[in-house]
Amino acid sequence: MGKELKKDCQNVIKYISELEDDAKRDFSKALDSNKSVTINIDGREILVLDKYLTFEEKEIKIHEEKFLPHVIEPSFGLGRIL
């Protein structure tokens, strides 16, 4: 994508990454059916071809989340050391 779009590549990546999940699904369906989608960025129309990107939806299971405490115990403070 970078070789063909050159300076517009970063704008296209930013545009697609900022889309909501439903809009990304619609974009992916349009890209699959038409093989290309035209998007409007800063008043310029940019043609995005299906060979530039693919969409993949994953479901990730989180088994454990660890949190660091935000409060330090007063018994371990500087006042105790001094």
ChimeraX commands (.cxc) that place a marker at each C-alpha (Angstrom):
marker #1 position 0.00,0.00,0.00 radius 0.5
marker #1 position 2.85,2.36,0.81 radius 0.5
marker #1 position 4.46,2.05,-2.62 radius 0.5
marker #1 position 1.26,2.89,-4.49 radius 0.5
marker #1 position -0.32,5.49,-2.19 radius 0.5
marker #1 position 2.95,7.07,-1.03 radius 0.5
marker #1 position 2.14,10.08,1.21 radius 0.5
marker #1 position -1.56,9.18,1.47 radius 0.5
marker #1 position -0.79,5.83,3.09 radius 0.5
marker #1 position -0.63,7.22,6.64 radius 0.5
marker #1 position -3.87,9.15,6.14 radius 0.5
marker #1 position -5.67,6.02,4.93 radius 0.5
marker #1 position -4.39,3.98,7.89 radius 0.5
marker #1 position -5.50,6.69,10.32 radius 0.5
marker #1 position -8.91,6.99,8.63 radius 0.5
marker #1 position -9.58,3.24,8.79 radius 0.5
marker #1 position -8.29,2.82,12.35 radius 0.5
marker #1 position -10.58,5.60,13.61 radius 0.5
marker #1 position -13.72,3.97,12.16 radius 0.5
marker #1 position -16.21,2.37,14.54 radius 0.5
marker #1 position -16.50,-1.44,14.53 radius 0.5
marker #1 position -19.75,-1.42,12.52 radius 0.5
marker #1 position -18.27,0.97,9.97 radius 0.5
marker #1 position -15.20,-1.28,9.65 radius 0.5
marker #1 position -17.46,-4.27,8.96 radius 0.5
marker #1 position -19.32,-2.30,6.29 radius 0.5
marker #1 position -16.03,-1.15,4.79 radius 0.5
marker #1 position -14.76,-4.74,4.70 radius 0.5
marker #1 position -17.96,-6.01,3.03 radius 0.5
marker #1 position -17.80,-3.23,0.42 radius 0.5
marker #1 position -14.14,-4.01,-0.22 radius 0.5
marker #1 position -14.87,-7.73,-0.66 radius 0.5
marker #1 position -17.78,-7.21,-3.03 radius 0.5
marker #1 position -16.42,-4.34,-5.16 radius 0.5
marker #1 position -12.65,-5.08,-4.92 radius 0.5
marker #1 position -12.12,-1.36,-4.26 radius 0.5
marker #1 position -13.56,1.46,-2.14 radius 0.5
marker #1 position -13.17,5.19,-2.68 radius 0.5
marker #1 position -12.76,7.24,0.49 radius 0.5
marker #1 position -12.71,11.00,0.88 radius 0.5
marker #1 position -9.88,12.40,3.01 radius 0.5
marker #1 position -9.35,16.16,3.25 radius 0.5
marker #1 position -11.33,16.76,0.06 radius 0.5
marker #1 position -9.34,14.23,-1.97 radius 0.5
marker #1 position -10.74,10.93,-3.15 radius 0.5
marker #1 position -8.43,7.98,-2.59 radius 0.5
marker #1 position -9.04,4.56,-4.11 radius 0.5
marker #1 position -8.37,1.71,-1.66 radius 0.5
marker #1 position -7.97,-1.67,-3.35 radius 0.5
marker #1 position -8.62,-5.04,-1.73 radius 0.5
marker #1 position -4.98,-6.05,-2.14 radius 0.5
marker #1 position -3.92,-3.23,0.22 radius 0.5
marker #1 position -5.49,-4.62,3.37 radius 0.5
marker #1 position -7.50,-7.41,4.95 radius 0.5
marker #1 position -9.82,-7.37,7.91 radius 0.5
marker #1 position -9.80,-10.05,10.57 radius 0.5
marker #1 position -12.17,-10.30,13.50 radius 0.5
marker #1 position -10.87,-12.11,16.58 radius 0.5
marker #1 position -12.31,-12.96,19.94 radius 0.5
marker #1 position -9.73,-12.94,22.72 radius 0.5
marker #1 position -10.30,-14.59,26.10 radius 0.5
marker #1 position -8.67,-12.88,29.05 radius 0.5
marker #1 position -8.10,-15.35,31.85 radius 0.5
marker #1 position -6.51,-13.05,34.38 radius 0.5
marker #1 position -6.04,-9.34,34.84 radius 0.5
marker #1 position -3.48,-7.97,37.24 radius 0.5
marker #1 position -3.67,-4.51,38.76 radius 0.5
marker #1 position -0.94,-2.66,40.58 radius 0.5
marker #1 position -2.11,-0.87,43.71 radius 0.5
marker #1 position -2.46,2.87,43.34 radius 0.5
marker #1 position -1.91,3.54,47.04 radius 0.5
marker #1 position 1.27,2.67,48.88 radius 0.5
marker #1 position 0.87,1.49,52.44 radius 0.5
marker #1 position 1.76,4.23,54.93 radius 0.5
marker #1 position 4.03,1.82,56.85 radius 0.5
marker #1 position 6.33,1.66,53.83 radius 0.5
marker #1 position 6.55,5.43,53.38 radius 0.5
marker #1 position 9.55,7.75,53.68 radius 0.5
marker #1 position 8.47,8.85,57.13 radius 0.5
marker #1 position 9.06,5.35,58.44 radius 0.5
marker #1 position 12.53,5.16,56.94 radius 0.5
marker #1 position 13.60,8.57,58.30 radius 0.5
marker link #1:1,2 radius 0.2
marker link #1:2,3 radius 0.2
marker link #1:3,4 radius 0.2
marker link #1:4,5 radius 0.2
marker link #1:5,6 radius 0.2
marker link #1:6,7 radius 0.2
marker link #1:7,8 radius 0.2
marker link #1:8,9 radius 0.2
marker link #1:9,10 radius 0.2
marker link #1:10,11 radius 0.2
marker link #1:11,12 radius 0.2
marker link #1:12,13 radius 0.2
marker link #1:13,14 radius 0.2
marker link #1:14,15 radius 0.2
marker link #1:15,16 radius 0.2
marker link #1:16,17 radius 0.2
marker link #1:17,18 radius 0.2
marker link #1:18,19 radius 0.2
marker link #1:19,20 radius 0.2
marker link #1:20,21 radius 0.2
marker link #1:21,22 radius 0.2
marker link #1:22,23 radius 0.2
marker link #1:23,24 radius 0.2
marker link #1:24,25 radius 0.2
marker link #1:25,26 radius 0.2
marker link #1:26,27 radius 0.2
marker link #1:27,28 radius 0.2
marker link #1:28,29 radius 0.2
marker link #1:29,30 radius 0.2
marker link #1:30,31 radius 0.2
marker link #1:31,32 radius 0.2
marker link #1:32,33 radius 0.2
marker link #1:33,34 radius 0.2
marker link #1:34,35 radius 0.2
marker link #1:35,36 radius 0.2
marker link #1:36,37 radius 0.2
marker link #1:37,38 radius 0.2
marker link #1:38,39 radius 0.2
marker link #1:39,40 radius 0.2
marker link #1:40,41 radius 0.2
marker link #1:41,42 radius 0.2
marker link #1:42,43 radius 0.2
marker link #1:43,44 radius 0.2
marker link #1:44,45 radius 0.2
marker link #1:45,46 radius 0.2
marker link #1:46,47 radius 0.2
marker link #1:47,48 radius 0.2
marker link #1:48,49 radius 0.2
marker link #1:49,50 radius 0.2
marker link #1:50,51 radius 0.2
marker link #1:51,52 radius 0.2
marker link #1:52,53 radius 0.2
marker link #1:53,54 radius 0.2
marker link #1:54,55 radius 0.2
marker link #1:55,56 radius 0.2
marker link #1:56,57 radius 0.2
marker link #1:57,58 radius 0.2
marker link #1:58,59 radius 0.2
marker link #1:59,60 radius 0.2
marker link #1:60,61 radius 0.2
marker link #1:61,62 radius 0.2
marker link #1:62,63 radius 0.2
marker link #1:63,64 radius 0.2
marker link #1:64,65 radius 0.2
marker link #1:65,66 radius 0.2
marker link #1:66,67 radius 0.2
marker link #1:67,68 radius 0.2
marker link #1:68,69 radius 0.2
marker link #1:69,70 radius 0.2
marker link #1:70,71 radius 0.2
marker link #1:71,72 radius 0.2
marker link #1:72,73 radius 0.2
marker link #1:73,74 radius 0.2
marker link #1:74,75 radius 0.2
marker link #1:75,76 radius 0.2
marker link #1:76,77 radius 0.2
marker link #1:77,78 radius 0.2
marker link #1:78,79 radius 0.2
marker link #1:79,80 radius 0.2
marker link #1:80,81 radius 0.2
marker link #1:81,82 radius 0.2
view
